[in-house]
Amino acid sequence: MEGASLSVDNLACRRGERVLFRSLSFDLGPGEALQVRGANGTGKSSLLRILAGLLRPYAGTVEHRGGISLLDGNLALDEHLPLGKAFDFWQRIEGGGYGPTGYADWGLSALEDVPVRFLSTGQRKRAALLQSSARLAALWLLDEPLNGLDAEGAAHLADEIRVQREHGVTVLLASHQPLDLPDLTTLDLADYAP
């Protein structure tokens, strides 16, 4: 993923009549990671959606190099299909690292025949993380990635982020929970509130 990068300049976000943050600027290069913190309603999820191109900023610019993988609260798998078939659909579209090794890595091997709608919260989060990691994107945007994960899942996520960063993936995560990652920079959106 050589050349992956993210540059944010003087960004502002407005939802309805309220400006959530303003004057936000930062740069991330290949293999770097940033954790965005802030109280509920400060704009963490909105920031990630702006970075992914799903929301328009109120002001400022976002530039990135490389493909984006966004993990948010929406699981992009057909709820009616068994998990394995739901992943097969994305494998045909995106390629990437789905399959037995990916299932085993995320503790999903025994769930290939279970319809997605019957997965627990933690199993759904593991499936979403497999989907994010399988995309082979240069920029990972992770919104509350630890929600619903047990200690084993959280440890595997930290390991997966370390491996991806070694391959040049740039990671931005919004989370209240601490994640043990080397050289993790933090940013508090309260510092950018109007």
Secondary structure in CASP SS format (residue, H / E / C, confidence):
PFRMAT SS
TARGET T0000
AUTHOR 0000-0000-0000
METHOD secondary structure of the structure
MODEL  1
M C 1.00
E C 1.00
G C 1.00
A C 1.00
S E 1.00
L E 1.00
S E 1.00
V E 1.00
D E 1.00
N E 1.00
L E 1.00
A E 1.00
C E 1.00
R E 1.00
R E 1.00
G C 1.00
E C 1.00
R E 1.00
V E 1.00
L E 1.00
F E 1.00
R E 1.00
S E 1.00
L E 1.00
S E 1.00
F E 1.00
D E 1.00
L E 1.00
G C 1.00
P C 1.00
G C 1.00
E C 1.00
A E 1.00
L E 1.00
Q E 1.00
V E 1.00
R E 1.00
G C 1.00
A C 1.00
N C 1.00
G C 1.00
T C 1.00
G C 1.00
K H 1.00
S H 1.00
S H 1.00
L H 1.00
L H 1.00
R H 1.00
I H 1.00
L H 1.00
A C 1.00
G C 1.00
L C 1.00
L C 1.00
R C 1.00
P C 1.00
Y C 1.00
A E 1.00
G E 1.00
T E 1.00
V E 1.00
E E 1.00
H E 1.00
R E 1.00
G C 1.00
G C 1.00
I E 1.00
S E 1.00
L E 1.00
L E 1.00
D C 1.00
G C 1.00
N C 1.00
L C 1.00
A C 1.00
L C 1.00
D C 1.00
E C 1.00
H C 1.00
L C 1.00
P E 1.00
L H 1.00
G H 1.00
K H 1.00
A H 1.00
F H 1.00
D H 1.00
F H 1.00
W H 1.00
Q H 1.00
R H 1.00
I H 1.00
E H 1.00
G C 1.00
G C 1.00
G C 1.00
Y C 1.00
G C 1.00
P H 1.00
T H 1.00
G H 1.00
Y H 1.00
A H 1.00
D H 1.00
W C 1.00
G C 1.00
L C 1.00
S H 1.00
A H 1.00
L H 1.00
E C 1.00
D C 1.00
V C 1.00
P E 1.00
V H 1.00
R H 1.00
F H 1.00
L C 1.00
S C 1.00
T H 1.00
G H 1.00
Q H 1.00
R H 1.00
K H 1.00
R H 1.00
A H 1.00
A H 1.00
L H 1.00
L H 1.00
Q H 1.00
S H 1.00
S H 1.00
A H 1.00
R C 1.00
L C 1.00
A C 1.00
A C 1.00
L E 1.00
W E 1.00
L E 1.00
L E 1.00
D E 1.00
E C 1.00
P C 1.00
L C 1.00
N C 1.00
G C 1.00
L C 1.00
D C 1.00
A H 1.00
E H 1.00
G H 1.00
A H 1.00
A H 1.00
H H 1.00
L H 1.00
A H 1.00
D H 1.00
E H 1.00
I H 1.00
R H 1.00
V H 1.00
Q H 1.00
R H 1.00
E H 1.00
H C 1.00
G C 1.00
V C 1.00
T E 1.00
V E 1.00
L E 1.00
L E 1.00
A E 1.00
S C 1.00
H C 1.00
Q C 1.00
P C 1.00
L C 1.00
D C 1.00
L C 1.00
P C 1.00
D C 1.00
L E 1.00
T E 1.00
T E 1.00
L E 1.00
D E 1.00
L H 1.00
A H 1.00
D H 1.00
Y H 1.00
A C 1.00
P C 1.00
END
